[in-house]
Amino acid sequence: MPLPTIFKNKLELPVITAPMFLVSGPELIIAACKSGVAASFPAPNSRTIEELDQWLEQITTEIALFRKNNKNAKVAPFALNLIVHPANGRLNAELDLVEKYRLPFVITSVGNPKHAVDRLHDIGTTVFHDVISIKHAHKAIAAGVDGLILVCCGSGGHTGSLNPFAFVAQVREFWQGPLVVGGSVNNGETVRAIEVIGADMAYMGSRFIATKESMADQRYKDTLKDCSADDVITTNKFTGINANFLRPSMVEAGLDPDDFDQQDVTGSKVIPWKTILSAGHGVGNINDIPTVAELITRMKKEYEEAL
């Protein structure tokens, strides 16, 4: 299925950097887009609407200037990730900013995207929606989204439980539109594999945490280099929703990863995403902390060789 025109001739790789809480910021977004990979960040990473406004101005201005000065470069679009659950009391203010900056691309998560879709389609914004099940995929399509992002088993952060082979094949029975797949995608070969099974783009998070431009601190980046898939623990005890967290950070916080309950979490006063670190099953292949440009150059070579 052809991708939306916002991506045409603007991608070095069919990749979107996933929106990562406390990790994705202007520096990472700008670096990815300049390197030809679509990027996204969650609106809550900006603690206030005023700060979000500043971030969007910085990102749009720098990318536009780079595009003007590098006319032959493939400069990818970026997306703002909006939480569309009713608990997000500032959603309409965030939508106001999407309209202010005429953002071409938005990713919606955690809830029914219909309100955002109806409003943003009026200004020509493309809307992709995160889903973790067949049921949620049907609901997103009914809401009028332009693309689906399948969050599969092995994704970092809040995760799905479906195998990508099954998920993609079953969604393709009723959806021929743009399809993005996330879950343990961490190099050029796995990006190619996502295309082979029927998707259009890969959704990559954990690998971009360990880059120079991410907002993650050095402890987080070093922990990723030291972990393998065996260190990833799936639990709903921190946020109420299944998410993947790293064993060493749980031990460091005084929890027994193999025997803890909600009371232990409350008593330890841990902070998910900050003291308790997250990553997906692909963490074991993270062995360095390159710049975003270096990582994408490497991945492009791997992707081209994986024919």
N, C-alpha and C positions, 0 to 999 in steps of 0.2 A: 504493500500500500504506500503510495507516495506520501511523504511527510508534508505538513503544512508549509505554505510558501515562506513563512518566517525563517525556516531552516535552509531554504534553497541556496546552494552555493556558499553557505556560511559555516559549514562544519568540516573540520579535519578528520573527525571521528564521530560516529553516531552515538554520542554520549551526552548525558545530562548529569552534572554533579548534583547529588541529592541534597536537599535542604537539611542541614545538621544543626541541631540546637546547640548554642554556645560555641560553635565551630565555624560556620559559614558567615563570613563578613565581607565588606567591600573589597579587601585586598585579594581574597580568594576568588571572588566573583569576577573581578576585573582581569585577573591573570588567566582564568579559564577561558573567558570570552575572547581575549586577545590571542589565545593559543588555538582557537577554533573548536572549543567544546562548550556546549550550552551549560549554564550554571543557574543555581537557585539558592535562595536563602529563606529561612522562616521569618515571617514578620516579627514574631516575639523576640528574635535576637536583638532587635532595637527596643530598648526598654520603654521608650515613650514614642508617641506619634511624631513629636518634633524631631527626635533622633532618626526615626525611619525616613522622614522627609529629607533630612540631611544626607543619609546614606543613599537614597535613590537619586538625589541630585548629583552626588559625587560619582556614583556608578555610571549613570547615563551620560554625564558630561565627559568623563574620562574615556569611555568606550567610543562615544561619538568623535572625539578628537583623534583617537587612535585610528578609527576607521577613515577619517578624512585624510590623515597623513600616511596611511598605508592602503592605498586603493586596491592593491592586488591581494591583500591578505584576506583570509577567511575569518571573519569576526563573528562569533556566535551570539545569539540573543541570550538574555538572562530572564529568569522568572522570579517573581515574588511568590512565596508559599503562604497561602492564607488558610488559617484554621477556621472552618465554616460551622463549627459546632456552636449552638446557642450560647455556650459559656463564654465565647469570645466577645466581650462587650465592646470591643473597639473595631469590629469587622467593618462597619460602615465607614469609619474614618480611614481604615486601610484601603477600602475600595475607592474612597475619594482620592487617595494618593495614586492609585493605579490609573485613575482617570486623568489626574493632573499631569502625570508623566507619560500618558498614552502608552503604557507598557504593552508590548505586543504579545506577552506570554505570561500566564499565571498558572500555578499549581495549587489545587485545593485539596484539603485533607480533613479527615475526622468530622464527618457530618454530610448533610445533603447539600450539594453544590448549586442547587437550582437558583437561589437568590443571586449568587455571584455570577452564574452563567447568564441569567437574563439581563443583568445590569452590564456586564462586560462585553457581551456580544454586540450591544448597542454601539460600542466604540471600536469594534473589530478586534478585540483581544481574544487570543486563542486560550482555551481553558483545558488543562489536563487534570485528571483527578486520581488520587491514590486509592487503590482498592486492595483488600486482602482476601476476598472470597468471590465466588461466582455470583452470589446474591448481591453483593455490593457493586459488582460490575454492571449488572442489569439495572440497578438503581441509578448509577451514574449516567448510563446511556439514556435512561428515561428523563434525566434532568437536563440533557442536551449538551453534555461535554463533548469536546472535540477529540480527546485522546484519553486513553486509560494507562495508568501506571500500575503494573502488577507488583505488589510488594510480597516477595516470596519468602519461603523458609530460608533462614540464613542471612537475612538482611540485618544490618546494624540498627540500633534504636528500636522503636516499636516495629514489630516484625509480623509477617504472616506465617502461616503453617503449611501452605501448599507448595509442592514441588513445582519448579518452573516448567518442566516438561508437561505435566498434567494441566497446569494452570493455563499456559499459552494455548495448548491444543484445544481445550474446552472453550476458552473465550473466543478463539478464532472460528468456532462453529456458528457464532451469532454476531461477531463484531469484526468488520473488515477495515476499520479505521486505524489511526496511529496507535501503536502498542509499544509501551516502554516496560522493561523488565529489570527489577532489582533483586539482589540476593547473591552475595559472594562473587560479584563481578569486580575483578581487581587488576586485570591486565588486558592486553590487546587480544589475546586468544579467547578469553571469555566474552569479550565484546562481540567477536566474530561468531562465537557459539550461540549467543542470544539471537543473532540474525538467522542462523541456520534453523533454529527451532520455530521461527515464524514471527519474531518480534521485529520492530523497526529501530529501536534504540535501547541502549543500556542505561541503567540508573546506578551510579556509583557514589558511595559515601565513604566507607571506612578508609579506602586507599588515599582519599584526599585529606583525611584528618592529618595524616603524617606527611604533610608538605610544608614548606617554609612559610607559605602565605596563610595557612589556616590560623584561626584564633585559638586553637588548642594550645595548652601550655606544654612545656618540655616534658614534664612527667607523663602526660597523656601520650605524646608522640613516642617516647621511649618505651612505654608499656606496650604499645602496639607492636613494636619491633620484637619484643620479648615473648609474645603470646602465640599460641597456635589455636586451631579450632577447638581443641579439647578444653581451652580456657574460657570458652563462650558458654554462658549459662542463660537459659531462657526462663524468665519468671515474670509474674504479674504482681509480685509483692512490693515492688517499689512505686509503681504508678497506677496499679489497678488494671493495666493492659499488658499483655505479653510483650516483653522487650528483651533484647540480648545485651548482657552485661559481662564484664571481664572479671574472672575469678581473682586475679591478684589484687584488684582494687577493692574487692569485697573483703578479702583477708586483711588488707591494710586498714580497713575501716573497723575491724574487730568482729566481723561476721564469719560464721562457718558456712561456706558456700553450699555444703552438702546437707546442712541441717539448720535452717533458720526459718522463722515465721514472721508474720506481720508485727507481732509485739517486739521481736528483736530489731526489726527495722525502725520502728518508732522509738525504741529505747536508745538506739545508737545515734540517732539524729544525723543519719547519712543524707547526702543530697544527690539524688540521681542526676547523671550527666556531669556532675562536678567532682564529688568524692568517689562516686561509683561510676566507673567509666564504661562506655558502650562501644561495641564493634560487632561486625558480622562474622560469619564463618570463614570468610576469606582472609582473616587477619594474619594467618600463618605465613602468607606470602608477602607480608610487608616487612622489608628488611632494611629500608633506608628512609631518609627524609629529604627528598629532592625538592627543587622548585616545581611549581605547577608546569611550567614550560618544559622542563627536563622530563617530567613524568609523561606528559602527553607526547613528546617526541619519541620516547621509548615505546609507549603503547601503540603509537601509529606504526612503528616498525614491526612490532609483534602482530598487530592486526593484519598488516599487508602480507606477512609471511605465513599467516594461518589460513592459507587457501587450500 
